[in-house]
Amino acid sequence: MLTEHRQFDPAVSYDALAEQYETVVLRGAELETEVGHVLVYGISEEFSRQFDLSSVRLPSAEIFRVARETGGFAVGAHAGRPSIGLAEHVAAGYGLEGVVEAVETLNGGSSDAENALALQLAEDHGLGCVGGSDAHYVSAIGRCLTAFARPVTSIDALVEELASGDYYPLTIEETREGGG
């Protein structure tokens, strides 16, 4: 999954890269809201028409709602980080119920304490937990992942699996034989 910051161009294709490395490459966007960053998967033309994706103060509740209404799924990114994660905003009174379904609780760019805070937020509110590398450099790709119950080979399958709630975060070390 590649998520671009504050942009999404449906014309960009990573098909050649996927073919070269015999893998699936899916795309999304990391958007900035008034309560932190949000990962959006399954971005449709309708979703894109409703928001200026380059804005740094998008309305979070609308991002989560419209993503679902237009066939996508939104996840609170690096939820334990100060100011750009949801936990701090929830502690200040932001309500998640009926808005947020999942948060990133294992983020390769976050500290152990930030990931623990994100996990506590998810547990306290019954949210799904995903993992992501947050790789800004090639060497960081794959540090943290999300394991799904069924194969994910398309954006539609990803959205379906996220909506099912049947997934969990893990580190690359946990995927090795013997779990470490």
Disulfide bonds with the S-S distance in Angstrom:
none
